Each structure stands twice: as structure tokens, then as C-alpha cells.
Amino acid sequence: MYNNNNNQLRSVVQHYRRKGLSKDFIISAFSFLGFIAFLFISLPNFGFLPSDPILTSLDIIKPSLFWSLNCRTRCHGEGKLAGGLPGFYTFDKIWYKSGFFYIFTDQPDQIKLPPQNSISSGFNPIIIKPLSESPNLKIKSWFSKESIKCFPDETIWVNAGVSERSSEKEEEEFIQEKRRLLHYNYKRFNWEYHHYHFLAEAILGGIATLDVVRNNNTSDRHHDKPKVNKFSWNFGYSNTGEDEIRPEDKQWLFIPWETEWQDPYGLNQPIVNGLFHNHFVNSALLSKFTENDQWVGFERLAIIDRWASHRYNPKSNEWNKMALDVFSLLPASSSGAAESIFEPYRNNFLEYMHIKNKHRKEKGKSINELPKIIHVDRGHSSRHLTNQSHYNIISTLEELNKEGKANCVIGKLEDMDYVDQIKLFADADIIIGVHGNGLTHQMWMPSGGILIEIFPHGVFLRDYQVIAQVMGHQHIAILDSKIYTQEEWESEPGKLLASTGQANDQNIHLNKGFIGDLLETKLLELQ
């Protein structure tokens, strides 16, 4: 065979030499053409040329002439349960195909899976199989047209809108469970419509559980961190020499089932674009990936499921806050760290929105020469201050402005576009307002700020206190013109939880002397 190939090559060279071409020129030309052919055939296999522009940094696993090198791809090896809590379980090297998840391992006895309905509300069972059946070991032919896709880093899988369970009995139990929860929390099942639940529970909860798992896995701490360079396996990253790739720059977001996850105000789409850029897979794209029963692999996958969390997590049930149990595991929530786990994501988002970014030199101190106070005005909503109370807070802020003690801004968010809203909060020191969705914007205030939240009579909810806890802000709850302390609400968990109707009290009172003294005190602390 070798001699035949040599003879054929010699014949070709002699043919072209008779046409007046030199031997060196002919050999150089063939070498160049061979190199071009190598690039054409091999680069797609290394993930340099993804088939879809949205799939930058995604490993497309196909056999190649350098199959042994291509095996360096992630999603290679034994799968496992990496950690997490119900509704936030995280798996390493897990595969998905046709509605089922698969873990491939030669040590099945070492994998103790939690109850299925603590992982997923719908019918997405996890099946354990031998490692020899792993998809990335089954493609052996160099010229096979088969390919599998592997997401080589961390993925947040938002499981709302998941398909129904496998039997009528299971489905009926599932429906009853949803009704029980909805009795306390009257929201539609497709809860992504609400900006707070999408960003502050699903996304922030996913970021939190991945952070907890990353810190609890010794293999993560000692593993060589990937570098970014022009020969990166993950082609979509910025070429920054030998800099380390940060987790927030690699993560993917999956919304695999829900097609109408954008909220009516258009706030969720910029969040996805700004936090994940093109690392986003929706239901249509997942269907495209798997239309021919193709495999999709995940190096690390966090499955986020609201109803699974509420079934099993005690704090989630006490306070009706999906991610509260996960947030309580974060070091920042107890140590008062100056920078929250969300700060790098905030930095990325502000850069995406072309908004100047500022950071506090010290937690609890003003970021501005003159502290900036933002009042979130809910004048036209169903939950707002009485006319007199509204006048009290506006006149107090005007006095602080005149005295040169603060830069006070009235934020009527309904009259502002989204970019201006984010810009307003990006350099805030104090945010004050009635309990409501606008307080979610505290996520764009630099860590170490102050949130003053005003509640209707007899109502206390932890929606925005939870965000403040993760973000490293000081949270002050105001109830009947008094501070409702953390010691008080911790001693009576859930006592003041309210239905939507109760929380929409339109007659919230606020004493001018009380709010004036409180703001004066906080301004002194910020100096």
C-alpha cells in the first residue's frame, strides 16, 4: 500500500514536471493544498467553527484525524451529583436526550439520587448507565456524520414550564401541590412573566447554587483553571492571552420549555442578553439540537425548579421564597463580604448596557461625594403611600437636597426606558420605596448600599430583603413608621405573609419625622 501511494505521487510529480514546473514548486503546492484541506476538515471538529453562530464556546464533538486530541473536550468521564438542594440540584457530566437525563458511570453505587420530584416538577427522569455507553465514546468512525453537542462549562437550566409527569396519578399529585402553593402565592405557573421571580429567584438562585457547589468541590479548587488563548477549545471567548476565564463569562442559560418567558415590560430579555450574551438556548434551539434524537452533554448543569424547591426546602415554605435555602449557604450572606457573588455579573451587565460602573471603596460608605438617594415612586400603582405620606417623603428629600446633604432623585420607573432605569440605580447609595417590583433594581446598586423598604400595615415579605442579603446591602423594613427588625421577623417566620390583595393596600402611612430622622442617620453612616 505504501509503495503504491509513493508510485502514484511520483507519477503526479513527473506529469507536472513535463509541463515545465519545478519539483520544489509542485511539492510546495501540494503541501499548501493539503494544509488547507486539513483546516477545512479538522477545525469544525475542534469547535473552532461552530455550525450555528449562537454556539460559540460550544464543543461540537465529531471524530477527526486527531480523535485522541479531540477527547480533551469536556463532558468526558464519569457523571455525578455534584451538590445543591431540592430545586437547585447540580450534576457533573450529565447528558440529555429525548426528554431523559443520563449519568454514565462505572460506580453506580456511589450515586445516591434524591427523589425525582425534588429535582424536577415534570417528567425528566435521570437514568444511570455504564460509562462504556457514554455518547462521546461511541463515535468512532472518522467519516461519521453523527455529532453530539457538549456545553463545556456551567449551565443554568430553568425548569419552569416542564412537560407533564408520566402518569395520571403523578400529574394529579403535581397539580394539587401547585394549588397548595398558589394559595399562598397567587402567581401563574409560567412565573418568568414576573421580572423579580425570573431574575432574583431563578437566575440569581442558579448563580448561587453553582457558586456553592464550586466552593464545596475540592476538585474544582485544585483543578487547573482554563486559560484563554487563540487556540482555545472554547472558540467564543475573548482572546486575552493567559488570563483566566471567569465563571460568569462561561455560563450558559437554558430555558428549555417555556416559550413566553419574556415579561410584559420587556425587562427579562435585556437580562438574558447582558448576563449571558450568546450563551443562551431557548426551547426552539433545544428542539433544533435534539430533532434527530441527538445527545446534548453538560459539564456541569444546575436544574432550577421552583416547585421542587417549595416541596422540600423549609425556608422556602416558611417565607414562600424559592431560593432562600440556597442563598443561606452563601458565605457573603453571613460574613458581610464587601463584594457579593453577583458583583461580576453586575459588572458585565453594566458594560453591556454601556453604563459607567462604580464600586465602593468600603462597604456601607457612599460611592459619591454627595450620597445619592433614590425614591422609587409607585404613585400610579395599586400599592402606594397615602397622599399625605407621599408628600412627607417628597418634602423630606427636597429638604435634604436644599441643605446639600444628599442628591435625592425621584424615580418614576413607568415613565423611564430600561437603560435609564438601570443607569439611575447603578451609582445609588440609598434606595427607598414601597414594597414592589421596582426594588429589584437594587441588584444594579454597588454592593454595600442601603435599601429602605416600606410595607403596608400588617404585611412583611422577604422578596427584596433576600436580594439585599445576597448583594451585601443593608435592608431596613418599615412597618407602620417603625423599623421592623430582623430579630422580630426571624422570631415569627411567615407571620405577616400576605396574599396579593392584602399586599396591595393603597393606604400606606409614613410619618415625616420618622423618615427624616432615619435618612439623616443613614447619611451620617455613609460618610
Phi, psi and omega in degrees: 000315181297316180295320179300316180296321178296319180296318180296317179296319179297320179296319180296315180298316180296321180301314183283335176293325178295339179271006175097007179267141181286158179298317181297321180296316181298314181295320179296319180296316179295323178296317180296314179297323178295322179294318178298318179297321178299315179298317183297320184276320193268325186300319177301328181291334180274358180088003179290329183238077180300150183286341182232134183299337181283347188265028175298140183077003178268132177281120173263108188269112176223153176293148179212176177296342180242050183304323181296324176289320182296339178290353176290350181303155175290188185060023184244120181125191186280138177275164179196164168278116187273339180147196179106187181230167176309133184083352181218030181289144184236135184235145174256139176051059179249147185241154180231137176200126172053043176086001180241146170260148181228138170243125181254123183202152173264004179233063183299331181292341181275352182255111178253097182282140175289172177306143184303319183282000170269351177260314187216140176286333185257193183265086175226068185296154177255123184250134179259129182225163179298148181299330181298341180266006180302136185304321185282002173255353187265345179270111187240333183282135179299329188253016179293140177275352181289142176215156175229155183249136181233127175269107199278004182228230183257140181229135173258119184252103182276113196266009180293146182079016183297153182296161186292164181285172195279345182223160180298321180297313179297320181293320179296318177298320180296317180296316179299321179296318179296319180297321179298316180291321181293339176300325180266340188219087189282081178228151179291154183299323178282072192285357176295343178300332182267122187301318181301312184292326180292309186278310191274345178248302183290304184290308181295324176295321177295317178298319182294314183294325176293323178294317180297314181296319180299319182284336182271348181264113181296329179295328177293319184290330183258354181289142176299125181285137182293145177257157176256123174208178189291346177255024182300142173293335183258085195300331188285351183284159177293142179276101185236040177065234184260015180296149177285146175276124182277148181305320183293343179270352185248342189291148177249153174240128174247128166241085196280339187244315188284124181268337184245058184274348178288138180279162184298337183268358178074027183272331186287325182298314177297329178298313179298314181296317186283326182272327186241350180053237181268011178271059185221130178235119177262185185297323181294318182289323177296320177299322178295318179300321192249017186295336178247038181056040180279154179277144170232125182252152180228126175296315175213127186231124173257117180266115185258118186221111184302311187287327175296320179296314182292333179293324194242333188272123186297318181290327176300321180285320181298317188247001182055041178236110190308315190258009187299320181294323178290316181299328181292345179273350183285135177303321184297332183290339181247332185269348182066039181301147184293332181236131183275167177296339183274348185304316178297326178290321175301316179301315180297319183293316179296323177296318178298322181276359181059046179245133180300135184254136177233154178226147177284138174286334180213137181299137178082004178249155184294142177272345183245158176299320174246117184307140182257123178249130177245125172260118177277108186272117179253035187307326185258008181267174181280354180231104184206172179288154171297163181303317181294318180294322177298317177297321181300314183286322180295316181293325176298315180294322179296322178295319178297323177296312183297325182279357179071025181269339182199159171258101186260131183233134176267117182259103174265088191297329181295342180260005185243147173282169191294320181299317180293327177297312181296318180299324180298319186269347189294341178232030182281151172252321179227133172243131178228136180181166175289145177314124180174171188301331181298336180287350173300334181294353174300343179294343180260354173284137180303144181309142178095014177274192183232130175245121176251113186249124183259126183252153170295161180303131175074017183232133168216125179233148185263014183311307188263341171296322180297316179298315180301321179300314181288322184282348182082022176270156170277127180251129178238116179267130179248123181227115180056046178058033173222154175281123176267103192286160177298324178299323181290309185286336175288332181282345179223064185300129176078359185298321185255017174300143186228157172283172179300319181297318179293319181292341182269029175303126183266003185239062182273125183258144180216120182283132184294318180297321180295310185290327177295315179296319181298313181294321177300317180296316183290327178294324176295320179295329183284343184290000000 
